[in-house]
Every structure is written in C-alpha cells, then in structure tokens.
Amino acid sequence: MTERKPRSWKRFGALSATIVGLGLALSGCVQLALDDLGAASPEISQKTLVDIKKKGMTVQAPVLVRLFKEESELEVWKQDASGRYALLKTYPICRWSGKLGPKKNDGDRQAPEGFYSVTKGMLNPQSQYYLSFNLGYPNRLEAALGYTGTALMVHGACSSSGCYAMTDQGVGEIYALVKASLEAGQNAFQVQAFPFRMTAQNMASHREDPNFEFWRTMKAGYDSFEATRTQPKISTCGGKYVVNAEFEGGEPKNPLAACPARIDTLNPAIAAKFKVEDTQLSALVEKDGPLHANAYVDGGMHPSFRALLKQNGAEKLAARISTIKYPVSRPEAALADPYDGAK
C-alpha cells in the first residue's frame, strides 16, 4: 500500500450510546474497550501506563510485536524486570486484506507474513492513515526470493490493501509504545507476522494449504518465543527462515544458498519445545481431522468490529474508527469473514 502526502486530522468525539450498548457481548477472546474507539491520540493511555507498572515493565523497555491474521489480533510485548518479554496488551485488528499466506507480488492484496525489523526511521507520524509504521517488506529473504511490494504498514483507518489496519486510537497507542522504546535506545523492534497462532492443532487444520511447509519454518520462531519469552534470532539461508542458529563462518550472506554448517548452541528449553511440537504436529497431520475452510473472501476483521459493522453499517463504522474518512474496505467480504471465531 503506497502512502501519499500527509493529511490533516482532528480528534474524534467520544463513543456514542449505541456502541456502549453493545457492552462486552462480542465474540473473541479480545474485545473492544471504550477507549479503542474514543478520541485518537499518539499517547499511551493512563490505563496502559498502570498496566506497565503492574507488570514490572517500564515505558522505555524494549518492545516486540506479534500479528495474527486468522484471529485478527496484534500483540504488544515488553521486557519486564526479569529481562524476558511479557504480554502488555492485545489490540483487535479492524481490517487486513488478502488471505492466509505470505505476500509475494505488488498488487496481490496480501498482508505480509514473516519476521521483520522496524527502526525509528520506519515510523511515520504524518501518515495518510493517521499514524503508521512500515513493516520493512520485503525483508532480506523475501527480496532474495523476488517478492515485490512497498509501503506495507500497520496504520489507522479500517481500510487495507496489503496492510494491517487498526483504529486510530489503537495505532496511536501502539505508535507511542514502540516510539518510546526506540527513543530509549532499542535499535529496532521485531515484528512477527503469522497466519494464525501456530499451535500444532492449528497447523494440522491447515495441513493441505500450499503454504504449509513455509509455515513450518515460521513455527520454529513462534515456538522459540513461546518457550523462552526472548526474541528469537532469525537467519535466512536455503531459501527459508532458520531460528536461533549459529553458523561456522558467521551469518549466511546469501539467503538462497545452502545453509553453512551449524554450531549446536540450541537452548534446551527451545529444543524440548521443538521436539514436543514436532511430535504432536506429525501425529495430528497423519490423523484424519477437520480441515480449515479455505474459502477466499479477501481478508479478515476482528469479530468485535464485525458486530459493529452489522449493527451500524460501513459508513458509521468508518467514522467511529478513524478521523480519516476512508471507507471500510470491502465490507461485504468482512461480513463473510471465514476467520470469525478463529481459535
């Protein structure tokens, strides 16, 4: 998605009584809070500041972001006093486009999947979509594979052509959180963009998808983080991601060349997690179980937003999501979202 020149914006008013009436009777494990649709501001809310303190973190502590397409959720993690990452907050994604699977070509409407590194220079305080940060697609591996596309963002407004679109309020707080970490000395924060939460069960339900083997390489990064709550080291060689590997002669220079000989330094906790997950996944793949519906309706939307879309229509939802008057992208497809209620 290519960003144009900045546009002016005004703060949007408080949530209306009709939205309040929805309460918390919305599906999904993450639900909209009142401040998710309130006045947008590139600041950390008082509630989140309290949570940071309660969880033994600081505003300046390093940050890590995880994205999940099928669940339409964005997670912000920060290091706590132990030096490990802990989940700070989960934000519902209003819209992402394409389908499950990596982005390969400019114009394919795919939102990226992979491991990305975001520096301070990739933050855009004058975005066309209120605020944004560039994911850095194509990354080193994607560029070597010949994948194309530019300006793939996390941004405000409920409109996506390859990006992850949040509320203005949501992206404002996310922007403030990552900016604080980068200004405090974190050189770059890692973004892990997954098709879904990569449990063995979820993987097995997608076993006939053409992206299955690619997802297995991504699962190693997911499992590593789940086991240790430390940022996985991502290398690229052999045309794939390689997680937490040390190589003779240093990091591979050519992402497409065969991987050099490895020096075995794998953390025992990660090795145990890998073994358990691989065994479970292999057993589930061989077992006749339910497959995920693979219908393509162009992207997804968090169930909380879908409830608002059904009740109020696309125009009113767009007005509540963002001060930037972009319409909800392909609302008919959003209403038919096959990922609604994803695990």
PyMOL commands that set and color helices and strands:
alter all, ss='L'
color gray80, all
select helices_A, chain A and resi 17-20+34-37+46-54+120-122+140-144+168-183+200-205+212-228+268-286+303-312+314-321+331-335
alter helices_A, ss='H'
color red, helices_A
select strands_A, chain A and resi 63-68+73-79+85-92+95-96+114-118+123-127+130-134+153-155+164-165+189-194+234-237+240-243+246-247+262-263
alter strands_A, ss='S'
color yellow, strands_A
deselect
rebuild
show_as cartoon
